[in-house]
Amino acid sequence: MPLADTQRAVRDALVTGATDRAIRLIDDGVDRRARLVIHQRHYQTSLVRALVARFPATEWLVGTEALADVAREFVRRHPPSAPCLAEYGAALPALLGDAPVATRAPYGRAFAELEWHLGVATLAVDQPALTIDALAGPDGDRVADIRLALQPGVAYLQAAWPIDTLLTLYLTGTAPATLTMDPLDVWLEVRGARGDCRVTRLSPGDWRFRLAIQSGFTLGRAAELAFTRDAAFDPGAALQAVFAAGLAAAIWPTPSEETIS
């Protein structure tokens, strides 16, 4: 059997449980199916363990058993597609939102998404930050047409629950014995670099402005999108805040043709 077919047979046996072809590769007289079952269990157990370890705050929130159940289903549906397990699990929060535990913790998906972004952000390395004086160059009279590249360790997410407050309870170990969560729309910025990370709650206008900049829009278009969220949005103050926070890493020369909702 060609190597590629052998690899595919072993992969199918471990990932999907289709062992017929792989069994034919084992001819040492030992119980072939039992040997494959051992490898199947090791494959699943190691990935589930890695996923649970990737979401310690979510484990605290929903419980080890509930998270492990979601992780096992995730492994079944989404086998790893890259060699680095640190990148594995980005879509797990979505599956958590459809799991039975969502009935008692409807904010679990959003919380897990926040935790994922935190983990990614802490691995980032900040670029030298620009000051607002960078806009005073040859194109300074066309600020609306400028695009900015933000720092790599920045992410933006919106949630219908105060998941940032919940994260603080976890990090400080101050959660009460019983917790009641009321819905509350929050617009969050996750910022991290070299192991450090913080979560900031933004106004809807500033959140949309920064997300649009990150998505490649010109400053003028980003301001227009921000106004759709907040009629009181102040583009001048918002732009100054971007530079004051050290978020601007570079100026891009040409506008993007991308669109976001």
N, C-alpha and C positions, 0 to 999 in steps of 0.2 A: 504493500500500500504506500503511495507517495506520502512524503512527510506532511504536506498540507492536509491531506485527507485524514492522516493519523491525528494531527492536532485538532482538526474539526470534530472527529469522533470523540476524543477525550473531552473537548469543550462541551459538546452536546450532552455527554454523560453527566458532567458536573453541573452544568447550568440548567438544562431542561429535564434531566432524568432519563433521556433517551439513551439507554445503555447498550442496545443490541450490537451496534458496530464496535463499540469500545471493548465489549466482552470478548470479541473474536481476537483482539490483540493480546489477550492474556492466555498463555498456554503452559503455565507451570504446574498445572494440576491442583492448585489451591482453589477454594471457592471463589470463582471470579466475580460473581455479582456482589458477594459480601465485601470483597476488596474495594470495589467501586463505591459501595455505600460508605465505606470509611472515608474515602476521598471526598465524596459529596458532602458528608457532614462537616469535614474539616473546612471545605470551601465556604459553606454557608456560615459556619460558626465564626470563622476568622473575619469574614466581611461584616457580619452582624455586630461582632465585638468592636470592630473599627468604627462602624457607624454610631453605635451608642456612645463610644468614647468621643466622637466628634461633636456630640450634642449633650454635654453634661448638664447645662442649664435646662434644656428641654426634658432630660431624664428626671431632673428634680421636680419639674412642673407636672409631668403626666405619669411618672412612675417608670421604673425599669422594665417591668413586664409589658406595659402598653407600648413603650418605645421599641422594645425588642420585637414585638409582633409586627409593628410597622416596618422595622428594618428588614425582617425576614421577607415580607412581601415585596419590599423595595428591591432586595437582592434578586428575588425571583423575576421581577419585571425588568430590572435594569442592571444587568451584569456590567462589571467595570469595562470601560472602553478606552482607558488610558492607564499607563503603568503606575502613575502616582496616585496612591490612595488618598492623599490630602485633597485631591480634586473630586473625590467621589462622595456623592450625597447631596449635591446642590438641589436636586428635585425631590428629596425626601420630605421637606415641609408640605409640599402639595399633597402628597399621599397621606400625611398625618391629618390634613384637613378633612379627608374622606373616611378616616378610621373611626371605629366606635367611640374612642376616647374623646372625639370632637364634641360629643353630646354634653359632656361635663366640663370640657375645656375648649370652648369654641375659639379661643384666642391662641390655641396651641400652634396652629400653622403660622400665624404671623410672628409669634415668639420664636419659633424655630428658624424662620427666615431671617429674623434679626440676628440670631446667634450665628447662623451661617455667614452672614456678612461681616460680623465681628471677627470671626476666625480668619476670613480672607484678608480683612483689612490689617490685622496685626502682622501679617507677613509682608506687607508692602514696604517700600522704601521711598520716602519723600524725595522729590526733586527740588532743586533750589527754587524758592518762591519768588515770583515777580512782585514788584511794587506797582502801585497804580501809575507811577511815572512812566512805566513801559507803554502806556497808551499815548504818550506825548510825542511819538515818533512821526514819521512821514504821513502815516494814515491817521493821525490823531484827530483830524477833523471829520473822520468817518468812523467814529467809534461804533455806531450801530451795525457796521458791516464786519466788525472784528469777531473772530472766534477765539475762545480760550480753551486750552487744554488744562483740565484740573489735575490735582495730585492723584496718583494711582490708587491710594488707599482710601477712596471715598465712595460711598454708596448712598442711595436715597431710596427710602421705602415709606409707603403710607399704610397705616393700619387703622382699623375701626375700634381698637382697644388700646389702652395705655400700656403697651408692652415695654416701654422704656422704664416706667415705674416698677413694673414687675421684675425687670432685669436688675434694678437697683436692690430690690428685696433679696434677690438671689445672691448678688455679689456681696452684700453687707451682712447676710445671714439674719435679717430682721423680719422675715416673713412671719405673720401671725399664725396661730394654730389653725384658724379658719380664715379663708380669704374670699371676699366678694368683689368681683370685677364688674364694673359698669362700663357699657360701651362709651367710647370717646374717640373721635377722629384725631389722629396725630400724624404729623408729617416730620419724618426723622432723617437726620444726616448722620451716617456712621463714618467716622474718620479714624484712621489708624496708620501706624508705621512702626516698624522695628519692635514689635511686641506690645506697644502701647495702643490703646483704643478708647474712644469716647463716643457717646451718643448725644446728639443735640436735637432738641425739639424746635422746629422752625415754624414760621407763619406759612400759610398755604401759598402766598405769593412768592416769598423767598425760596420756598422748597421747589416750586415749579421753575423759577428762574434758574436756580442752580442745576436742577435736573436737565433742563433744556440746554444749558451751556455744556454740561457733560455729554449730552447726546449729539453735540456737534452743531448746534444752531448758532447763528450770529447773535450778538448781544441785543440787537434790535428785535429780532424775532423772539428771543428768550423773554424779553420784557413784555412783548405782546401776549405771549402765552401766560405769563404771570398775571397779567391784568384779567385774564379769563377766570382766574381763581380768586383774585382779591382786587376789588375796585380801588382800594386804598394803597395799592402797591406803589412804592417809591423807587423807581429804577436807579436813580443816582445813589441813594443810600444803600440799596442792595448791591450795587456794583462795588462801592467802596468797602462794604462788609466782606465781599469775596476776597478782595486783595488783603484786607486787614487780617483775615483768618489764615492767610498764607495758602489759599486754595489754588491760585493761578500759577501753573507751572510753565506755560508756554503760550505764545500767540500763534494761531494757525493762520496761514495767508489767504486761504480761499474759503468761501462759504460752502456749507454742506447742502446737499439736495435731499437729505433724509427728512422724514416727518415722524412726529410722535403724536399720540392722541392727547 
